[in-house]
Amino acid sequence: MRTRWTPGTGLLITGIIVATRHWRLFGYERRRQHGPALLWWLIRRIHRHTRYATAGEFDRDDDAGAIRLRKRYADLPRLVADR
């Protein structure tokens, strides 16, 4: 989840990471420096199907305790792009 602080409204969710499996990125999605090539290759391989949805691409359903995508999963941009 990406967030930012806005005066008057507080914490605003600007996007979420969407995946079909639960994996960790170890912070490598946040930096331009990707670390050792072997580790970067492994992270890209594990997350090749992981997507990113901006705030306009999902809705919160508080009654159901769920987040619903407005787009198909396959139409969302990939989180980890090729180098």
N, CA, C and O atoms as a GROMACS GRO file, in nm:
protein
  332
    1MET      N    1   0.085  -0.115   0.000
    1MET     CA    2   0.000   0.000   0.000
    1MET      C    3   0.091   0.123   0.000
    1MET      O    4   0.187   0.130   0.076
    2ARG      N    5   0.059   0.218  -0.085
    2ARG     CA    6   0.130   0.347  -0.084
    2ARG      C    7   0.036   0.451  -0.027
    2ARG      O    8  -0.082   0.455  -0.060
    3THR      N    9   0.090   0.534   0.060
    3THR     CA   10   0.010   0.637   0.125
    3THR      C   11   0.082   0.770   0.120
    3THR      O   12   0.202   0.777   0.095
    4ARG      N   13   0.008   0.875   0.146
    4ARG     CA   14   0.068   1.008   0.164
    4ARG      C   15  -0.019   1.085   0.261
    4ARG      O   16  -0.138   1.059   0.274
    5TRP      N   17   0.042   1.179   0.328
    5TRP     CA   18  -0.027   1.261   0.426
    5TRP      C   19  -0.076   1.388   0.359
    5TRP      O   20   0.001   1.456   0.292
    6THR      N   21  -0.203   1.420   0.375
    6THR     CA   22  -0.257   1.543   0.320
    6THR      C   23  -0.318   1.625   0.434
    6THR      O   24  -0.398   1.572   0.512
    7PRO      N   25  -0.280   1.751   0.444
    7PRO     CA   26  -0.336   1.836   0.551
    7PRO      C   27  -0.488   1.844   0.542
    7PRO      O   28  -0.542   1.862   0.433
    8GLY      N   29  -0.554   1.832   0.652
    8GLY     CA   30  -0.699   1.841   0.656
    8GLY      C   31  -0.770   1.708   0.640
    8GLY      O   32  -0.874   1.686   0.703
    9THR      N   33  -0.718   1.619   0.558
    9THR     CA   34  -0.785   1.490   0.539
    9THR      C   35  -0.710   1.375   0.604
    9THR      O   36  -0.768   1.269   0.628
   10GLY      N   37  -0.583   1.393   0.632
   10GLY     CA   38  -0.505   1.288   0.696
   10GLY      C   39  -0.439   1.196   0.598
   10GLY      O   40  -0.392   1.239   0.492
   11LEU      N   41  -0.435   1.068   0.632
   11LEU     CA   42  -0.366   0.968   0.552
   11LEU      C   43  -0.451   0.930   0.431
   11LEU      O   44  -0.569   0.896   0.445
   12LEU      N   45  -0.392   0.935   0.312
   12LEU     CA   46  -0.461   0.904   0.188
   12LEU      C   47  -0.393   0.786   0.121
   12LEU      O   48  -0.272   0.788   0.101
   13ILE      N   49  -0.470   0.683   0.086
   13ILE     CA   50  -0.416   0.567   0.015
   13ILE      C   51  -0.406   0.604  -0.133
   13ILE      O   52  -0.507   0.639  -0.195
   14THR      N   53  -0.286   0.597  -0.188
   14THR     CA   54  -0.266   0.633  -0.329
   14THR      C   55  -0.255   0.512  -0.419
   14THR      O   56  -0.264   0.526  -0.541
   15GLY      N   57  -0.237   0.394  -0.363
   15GLY     CA   58  -0.229   0.272  -0.444
   15GLY      C   59  -0.206   0.150  -0.357
   15GLY      O   60  -0.167   0.160  -0.241
   16ILE      N   61  -0.232   0.034  -0.417
   16ILE     CA   62  -0.213  -0.092  -0.346
   16ILE      C   63  -0.142  -0.192  -0.437
   16ILE      O   64  -0.153  -0.185  -0.559
   17ILE      N   65  -0.070  -0.283  -0.375
   17ILE     CA   66  -0.007  -0.393  -0.447
   17ILE      C   67  -0.107  -0.508  -0.449
   17ILE      O   68  -0.163  -0.545  -0.346
   18VAL      N   69  -0.129  -0.564  -0.569
   18VAL     CA   70  -0.227  -0.671  -0.587
   18VAL      C   71  -0.153  -0.796  -0.635
   18VAL      O   72  -0.079  -0.790  -0.733
   19ALA      N   73  -0.174  -0.907  -0.567
   19ALA     CA   74  -0.106  -1.031  -0.604
   19ALA      C   75  -0.198  -1.150  -0.585
   19ALA      O   76  -0.294  -1.144  -0.508
   20THR      N   77  -0.168  -1.256  -0.655
   20THR     CA   78  -0.244  -1.380  -0.638
   20THR      C   79  -0.184  -1.466  -0.529
   20THR      O   80  -0.247  -1.562  -0.482
   21ARG      N   81  -0.062  -1.434  -0.488
   21ARG     CA   82   0.007  -1.506  -0.380
   21ARG      C   83   0.065  -1.405  -0.283
   21ARG      O   84   0.080  -1.287  -0.316
   22HIS      N   85   0.097  -1.450  -0.164
   22HIS     CA   86   0.158  -1.363  -0.064
   22HIS      C   87   0.310  -1.381  -0.067
   22HIS      O   88   0.362  -1.485  -0.028
   23TRP      N   89   0.381  -1.279  -0.114
   23TRP     CA   90   0.527  -1.279  -0.119
   23TRP      C   91   0.577  -1.149  -0.060
   23TRP      O   92   0.503  -1.052  -0.049
   24ARG      N   93   0.703  -1.148  -0.022
   24ARG     CA   94   0.766  -1.025   0.027
   24ARG      C   95   0.857  -0.969  -0.080
   24ARG      O   96   0.919  -1.044  -0.156
   25LEU      N   97   0.865  -0.836  -0.085
   25LEU     CA   98   0.954  -0.769  -0.181
   25LEU      C   99   1.083  -0.721  -0.115
   25LEU      O  100   1.176  -0.681  -0.185
   26PHE      N  101   1.090  -0.724   0.017
   26PHE     CA  102   1.208  -0.683   0.092
   26PHE      C  103   1.249  -0.539   0.063
   26PHE      O  104   1.366  -0.504   0.078
   27GLY      N  105   1.154  -0.455   0.023
   27GLY     CA  106   1.181  -0.314  -0.001
   27GLY      C  107   1.240  -0.282  -0.137
   27GLY      O  108   1.263  -0.165  -0.168
   28TYR      N  109   1.263  -0.383  -0.220
   28TYR     CA  110   1.326  -0.358  -0.350
   28TYR      C  111   1.234  -0.290  -0.450
   28TYR      O  112   1.281  -0.240  -0.552
   29GLU      N  113   1.102  -0.287  -0.423
   29GLU     CA  114   1.011  -0.219  -0.514
   29GLU      C  115   1.016  -0.067  -0.493
   29GLU      O  116   0.962   0.008  -0.574
   30ARG      N  117   1.079  -0.021  -0.385
   30ARG     CA  118   1.079   0.121  -0.350
   30ARG      C  119   1.203   0.197  -0.397
   30ARG      O  120   1.205   0.319  -0.390
   31ARG      N  121   1.302   0.129  -0.444
   31ARG     CA  122   1.429   0.195  -0.475
   31ARG      C  123   1.467   0.175  -0.621
   31ARG      O  124   1.426   0.079  -0.686
   32ARG      N  125   1.546   0.268  -0.670
   32ARG     CA  126   1.603   0.250  -0.803
   32ARG      C  127   1.723   0.157  -0.797
   32ARG      O  128   1.754   0.088  -0.894
   33GLN      N  129   1.789   0.154  -0.683
   33GLN     CA  130   1.901   0.061  -0.666
   33GLN      C  131   1.842  -0.076  -0.635
   33GLN      O  132   1.767  -0.091  -0.538
   34HIS      N  133   1.875  -0.175  -0.715
   34HIS     CA  134   1.810  -0.304  -0.703
   34HIS      C  135   1.892  -0.410  -0.632
   34HIS      O  136   1.847  -0.524  -0.620
   35GLY      N  137   2.010  -0.376  -0.583
   35GLY     CA  138   2.090  -0.473  -0.511
   35GLY      C  139   2.160  -0.569  -0.604
   35GLY      O  140   2.170  -0.543  -0.724
   36PRO      N  141   2.208  -0.680  -0.552
   36PRO     CA  142   2.279  -0.778  -0.634
   36PRO      C  143   2.192  -0.830  -0.748
   36PRO      O  144   2.071  -0.849  -0.732
   37ALA      N  145   2.253  -0.854  -0.863
   37ALA     CA  146   2.180  -0.896  -0.983
   37ALA      C  147   2.103  -1.026  -0.960
   37ALA      O  148   1.991  -1.040  -1.008
   38LEU      N  149   2.162  -1.121  -0.889
   38LEU     CA  150   2.094  -1.248  -0.865
   38LEU      C  151   1.968  -1.227  -0.780
   38LEU      O  152   1.864  -1.286  -0.809
   39LEU      N  153   1.978  -1.144  -0.677
   39LEU     CA  154   1.861  -1.115  -0.593
   39LEU      C  155   1.755  -1.042  -0.673
   39LEU      O  156   1.637  -1.074  -0.661
   40TRP      N  157   1.793  -0.944  -0.756
   40TRP     CA  158   1.697  -0.871  -0.839
   40TRP      C  159   1.629  -0.966  -0.938
   40TRP      O  160   1.508  -0.956  -0.960
   41TRP      N  161   1.703  -1.058  -0.997
   41TRP     CA  162   1.645  -1.156  -1.088
   41TRP      C  163   1.542  -1.241  -1.015
   41TRP      O  164   1.433  -1.265  -1.067
   42LEU      N  165   1.574  -1.287  -0.894
   42LEU     CA  166   1.484  -1.370  -0.816
   42LEU      C  167   1.356  -1.294  -0.781
   42LEU      O  168   1.246  -1.349  -0.792
   43ILE      N  169   1.367  -1.170  -0.739
   43ILE     CA  170   1.249  -1.089  -0.704
   43ILE      C  171   1.162  -1.066  -0.827
   43ILE      O  172   1.040  -1.077  -0.819
   44ARG      N  173   1.224  -1.034  -0.941
   44ARG     CA  174   1.147  -1.018  -1.065
   44ARG      C  175   1.076  -1.146  -1.103
   44ARG      O  176   0.961  -1.143  -1.148
   45ARG      N  177   1.143  -1.257  -1.085
   45ARG     CA  178   1.085  -1.388  -1.119
   45ARG      C  179   0.965  -1.420  -1.029
   45ARG      O  180   0.861  -1.462  -1.078
   46ILE      N  181   0.980  -1.400  -0.900
   46ILE     CA  182   0.873  -1.428  -0.805
   46ILE      C  183   0.753  -1.336  -0.828
   46ILE      O  184   0.638  -1.379  -0.818
   47HIS      N  185   0.780  -1.210  -0.860
   47HIS     CA  186   0.673  -1.109  -0.872
   47HIS      C  187   0.634  -1.077  -1.016
   47HIS      O  188   0.581  -0.969  -1.042
   48ARG      N  189   0.660  -1.166  -1.107
   48ARG     CA  190   0.631  -1.137  -1.247
   48ARG      C  191   0.482  -1.118  -1.272
   48ARG      O  192   0.444  -1.058  -1.373
   49HIS      N  193   0.395  -1.168  -1.185
   49HIS     CA  194   0.251  -1.151  -1.203
   49HIS      C  195   0.190  -1.052  -1.103
   49HIS      O  196   0.068  -1.032  -1.104
   50THR      N  197   0.271  -0.991  -1.018
   50THR     CA  198   0.222  -0.896  -0.919
   50THR      C  199   0.188  -0.764  -0.988
   50THR      O  200   0.263  -0.719  -1.075
   51ARG      N  201   0.078  -0.703  -0.950
   51ARG     CA  202   0.030  -0.580  -1.014
   51ARG      C  203   0.020  -0.465  -0.913
   51ARG      O  204   0.029  -0.485  -0.792
   52TYR      N  205   0.003  -0.344  -0.967
   52TYR     CA  206  -0.014  -0.224  -0.884
   52TYR      C  207  -0.140  -0.152  -0.928
   52TYR      O  208  -0.158  -0.124  -1.046
   53ALA      N  209  -0.228  -0.121  -0.833
   53ALA     CA  210  -0.352  -0.049  -0.861
   53ALA      C  211  -0.347   0.087  -0.794
   53ALA      O  212  -0.327   0.096  -0.673
   54THR      N  213  -0.367   0.194  -0.872
   54THR     CA  214  -0.372   0.328  -0.815
   54THR      C  215  -0.509   0.348  -0.748
   54THR      O  216  -0.598   0.265  -0.765
   55ALA      N  217  -0.524   0.456  -0.674
   55ALA     CA  218  -0.647   0.481  -0.599
   55ALA      C  219  -0.771   0.484  -0.688
   55ALA      O  220  -0.879   0.448  -0.642
   56GLY      N  221  -0.758   0.524  -0.812
   56GLY     CA  222  -0.873   0.529  -0.903
   56GLY      C  223  -0.910   0.394  -0.962
   56GLY      O  224  -1.008   0.383  -1.034
   57GLU      N  225  -0.832   0.291  -0.932
   57GLU     CA  226  -0.856   0.160  -0.991
   57GLU      C  227  -0.917   0.059  -0.894
   57GLU      O  228  -0.932  -0.059  -0.927
   58PHE      N  229  -0.952   0.105  -0.773
   58PHE     CA  230  -1.017   0.014  -0.678
   58PHE      C  231  -1.114   0.091  -0.590
   58PHE      O  232  -1.104   0.213  -0.575
   59ASP      N  233  -1.209   0.018  -0.532
   59ASP     CA  234  -1.307   0.073  -0.438
   59ASP      C  235  -1.300  -0.005  -0.308
   59ASP      O  236  -1.277  -0.126  -0.308
   60ARG      N  237  -1.320   0.066  -0.197
   60ARG     CA  238  -1.328   0.000  -0.066
   60ARG      C  239  -1.472  -0.036  -0.037
   60ARG      O  240  -1.562   0.047  -0.053
   61ASP      N  241  -1.495  -0.158   0.006
   61ASP     CA  242  -1.627  -0.202   0.049
   61ASP      C  243  -1.616  -0.229   0.199
   61ASP      O  244  -1.583  -0.340   0.241
   62ASP      N  245  -1.645  -0.126   0.278
   62ASP     CA  246  -1.628  -0.137   0.423
   62ASP      C  247  -1.723  -0.239   0.485
   62ASP      O  248  -1.687  -0.305   0.583
   63ASP      N  249  -1.844  -0.253   0.430
   63ASP     CA  250  -1.940  -0.350   0.484
   63ASP      C  251  -1.889  -0.492   0.470
   63ASP      O  252  -1.905  -0.574   0.560
   64ALA      N  253  -1.827  -0.522   0.356
   64ALA     CA  254  -1.775  -0.657   0.332
   64ALA      C  255  -1.631  -0.672   0.379
   64ALA      O  256  -1.578  -0.783   0.383
   65GLY      N  257  -1.566  -0.560   0.415
   65GLY     CA  258  -1.427  -0.566   0.456
   65GLY      C  259  -1.336  -0.605   0.340
   65GLY      O  260  -1.240  -0.680   0.358
   66ALA      N  261  -1.368  -0.554   0.221
   66ALA     CA  262  -1.295  -0.593   0.100
   66ALA      C  263  -1.260  -0.473   0.015
   66ALA      O  264  -1.314  -0.364   0.030
   67ILE      N  265  -1.167  -0.496  -0.075
   67ILE     CA  266  -1.131  -0.399  -0.177
   67ILE      C  267  -1.164  -0.462  -0.311
   67ILE      O  268  -1.126  -0.576  -0.338
   68ARG      N  269  -1.236  -0.389  -0.394
   68ARG     CA  270  -1.278  -0.442  -0.524
   68ARG      C  271  -1.211  -0.362  -0.636
   68ARG      O  272  -1.216  -0.239  -0.639
   69LEU      N  273  -1.150  -0.435  -0.728
   69LEU     CA  274  -1.083  -0.372  -0.842
   69LEU      C  275  -1.186  -0.325  -0.944
   69LEU      O  276  -1.287  -0.392  -0.966
   70ARG      N  277  -1.161  -0.210  -1.005
   70ARG     CA  278  -1.246  -0.158  -1.114
   70ARG      C  279  -1.200  -0.213  -1.249
   70ARG      O  280  -1.276  -0.212  -1.345
   71LYS      N  281  -1.077  -0.259  -1.255
   71LYS     CA  282  -1.020  -0.316  -1.377
   71LYS      C  283  -0.997  -0.465  -1.357
   71LYS      O  284  -0.995  -0.515  -1.244
   72ARG      N  285  -0.980  -0.534  -1.468
   72ARG     CA  286  -0.939  -0.674  -1.457
   72ARG      C  287  -0.796  -0.679  -1.405
   72ARG      O  288  -0.715  -0.590  -1.434
   73TYR      N  289  -0.765  -0.782  -1.330
   73TYR     CA  290  -0.631  -0.799  -1.274
   73TYR      C  291  -0.524  -0.794  -1.382
   73TYR      O  292  -0.420  -0.730  -1.364
   74ALA      N  293  -0.548  -0.859  -1.495
   74ALA     CA  294  -0.450  -0.865  -1.604
   74ALA      C  295  -0.427  -0.729  -1.670
   74ALA      O  296  -0.324  -0.709  -1.734
   75ASP      N  297  -0.521  -0.636  -1.654
   75ASP     CA  298  -0.507  -0.504  -1.715
   75ASP      C  299  -0.431  -0.405  -1.628
   75ASP      O  300  -0.396  -0.296  -1.675
   76LEU      N  301  -0.403  -0.440  -1.503
   76LEU     CA  302  -0.325  -0.353  -1.415
   76LEU      C  303  -0.178  -0.358  -1.454
   76LEU      O  304  -0.132  -0.461  -1.503
   77PRO      N  305  -0.104  -0.249  -1.432
   77PRO     CA  306   0.040  -0.251  -1.465
   77PRO      C  307   0.117  -0.342  -1.371
   77PRO      O  308   0.082  -0.357  -1.254
   78ARG      N  309   0.221  -0.402  -1.423
   78ARG     CA  310   0.308  -0.488  -1.340
   78ARG      C  311   0.381  -0.402  -1.237
   78ARG      O  312   0.419  -0.289  -1.265
   79LEU      N  313   0.399  -0.458  -1.120
   79LEU     CA  314   0.471  -0.388  -1.015
   79LEU      C  315   0.619  -0.385  -1.042
   79LEU      O  316   0.683  -0.280  -1.030
   80VAL      N  317   0.676  -0.498  -1.078
   80VAL     CA  318   0.819  -0.509  -1.102
   80VAL      C  319   0.842  -0.522  -1.251
   80VAL      O  320   0.812  -0.626  -1.310
   81ALA      N  321   0.894  -0.416  -1.310
   81ALA     CA  322   0.921  -0.418  -1.454
   81ALA      C  323   1.058  -0.478  -1.480
   81ALA      O  324   1.142  -0.488  -1.390
   82ASP      N  325   1.081  -0.518  -1.604
   82ASP     CA  326   1.213  -0.566  -1.641
   82ASP      C  327   1.312  -0.452  -1.631
   82ASP      O  328   1.277  -0.335  -1.649
   83ARG      N  329   1.432  -0.486  -1.602
   83ARG     CA  330   1.538  -0.387  -1.582
   83ARG      C  331   1.569  -0.311  -1.706
   83ARG      O  332   1.656  -0.224  -1.704
   0.00000   0.00000   0.00000
